Amino acid sequence: MIGRAEEAKAKAEKARKPRADAQRNRDSLLKVAKAAFTRGGADINLDDLAKEAGVGVGTLYRHFPTRDALIEAVYRAEVKELADTAARLSAARPPLEALREWMKVFVDYIAAKHLIAPALNSMVGGPSQLFAESGAQIKAAIESLVARAVASGDIRADLDPFDLLRALVGVANVAASPDWEASAKRLVDILVAGSRPVI
């Protein structure tokens, strides 16, 4: 009886996990799609995208049945990477350094979001629900990083983590010049210095 239960559990696990080649195909499609959306917005040829990713059109549609599904997946992958980066940095670096580095990665995320914004805006029904979900993940990431830095005494306890993100997003929203990313990354150091405890 126990053997059957374990066998059923193993089958369920196998059914949930994509095969390695299927995962590689999906990852390749997402990478190529992000680059294509960056170059040309949502109006890209999906057959060409599949070819560039080295997969058949059937594979593309098996993973992403619609253009909107592909756009959403690209955006979700960006947000997941940002959240995962917070965890990796927390595990590998001192609190203040982890926070600083993650904020610089966040600037890259803003740049990617700007680049795929036309594609996101083309989604049927708009991306508002998607943005709400991603905002929660990003907020949780910055809150955990700031909490570590506060606990270590590197950051003032009265700091609102979201203020750091607002400042960086504000720079991006007035980004008329091509060097806004470099400016935003310099701002990270200014924000971190200004967040230190008052002695």
N, C-alpha and C positions, 0 to 999 in steps of 0.2 A: 504493500500500500504506500509506504514511504517512497519507494523507488518510483512509482507512478507519479506521485506528487512532485518529486524532484525533476522527473523527466518533463512533466507539463510546465514546470517553472522554467526549465532550460529552453524549451521550445518558445515560450512566451518571450524570454529575454532575446532569443535569436530573432524573433519576429519584430521586436521593437528596434533592434540595432540595424542600421543599414549596412550592407556589405561594404567592404573597404573600397572596391572599385566604384560602387554607387556614390559613396561619400566623396571620393576624389572627383568624380564627374560633377557632382553638385557644387563642390568647392571651386572647381575650375569655371563652371558657369557663372557663379557669383562674382568671381574675380574679373572675368571678362565683361560681365554685365555692368559692374561698377565703372570700369574704364570706359565702356561704351556710353553709359549715361552721362559720364563726365564730359565726354567729347561732344555728344549730340543730343542730350536730353532724352525724353521718353520715346522719341520717334526714331527708333532703331529697327533694323531688319533682324528679326529673330532667327531666321535661317542663317544669316551671316554670323550672328552671334554664336550659334551652335557650332558652326564650322570653325570659327576662331578658337572656340573652347576645345575643339577636337572630339566633339560628340555628334551623334545624329540628332536630327530634329525631334525624333520620337523620344529620345532621352531628355531633351530640353522640356518637352511638354509633359513628360512623366513626372519630372520634378516640379515644374512650374506650369500649371495648366493654362494660365493667362498671363498677359503682360503685367497686370497689376500684381499678381502673385510673385512675379520675379522682382518687380520694383520693391515690394514690401520685404521680400527676403533679403535683398541687398541692404536695405536700411536696417533691418533687424540684425543682420550680421555685423554691421558697423557698431551698433549699440552694444551688442553682446561682447564684441572685442574690447570696447571701452570699459565695460563693467569687469570683464575678466582681467584686464590690465591693472585695474585697481587692486584686485586680489593678489595678482602676481607681484606687484610692487610692494604691497604690504608684507608679503612673505619674505621678500628678498632685500628690502632696503630699510634704513632707519625712517621713522615716521615723517620727519620734515622733508627728507629727500624724496620719499615715496609720493608725498602730496605734490611737491614741486614738479616732479617728472610726470605725474598723472595729469596735472593741469596743462602741461605742454602737449601731451597726447590729446587732451580735450580740444586744444586749438586745432590740431589736425582733423579731429572729428567734425568740428564746426566747418572747416574748409570742405570736407567731403560732403557734409550735409548741404552746403551751399551749391556744390557742384551737381548733386542729384536732386536738388529741390524742384527743378522743372519736371523731372520724372515723377517725383512724389506728388506734386500738385495735379498731375494728370490722372491720378487714380480715381476711379469711380467712387463718389461719395467723399472724396478728400481724405487726407492723411491725419485728421484730428485725433482719432482714436489711437492710431499708431504713435503719434507724438506724445499722447498722454501716457501710454504704456512705457515708451522709451524714457520719458522724463522721470518716471518713478525709478527706473533702474539707475539712471545717471545720478539722481538725488541720493539714492542709497549708497552709491559708490563714493561720492564726495563726503557724505556724512561719516562713513566709516573711516576714511582717510583723515579727516579733520579730528574725529574723536581720538584716534591714535596719537595725533600730534598734540592735542590738548593734554591727554594723559601723560605724555612724555615731558610736558612743560615747554614744548617748542612753540606753541600757539596759544594765544589768549583764550580763556574759557568762554568769553562772551561773543566770540566770533560766530556769525551765522554762515554756515558752509555755502549756502546758496548765493550769498553776496559775492563770493569769489567767482562763481560761474556767471552771475549777472554782469560783472565787470568784463569778463572775457567775451561774452556774447555781445555786450555793448560795443566793444571795439570792432567785432566782426560786422555788426549792423551798420557801422559807418565806414565800412571798408571800401572806399572808392579807389584807393591806390593799390597797386599790385603787391606792395610790401606790408600789407596789414598783418600777415601771419608772423613776420619777424617782429613787428611792433607788439603783437599780442603776446608773443613768447617773452619779450622783454618785460611786459607788464606782469607776467607771472612772477618774476623775481621781485618786482616792486610790491605786488600784493602780498607775497610771502613775507618780505621784510616788514611791511606795515602790519602784519598779523602777529608779529612776535610779541611776547608779554612786555608790558611797560615796566622798566626797572626803576 
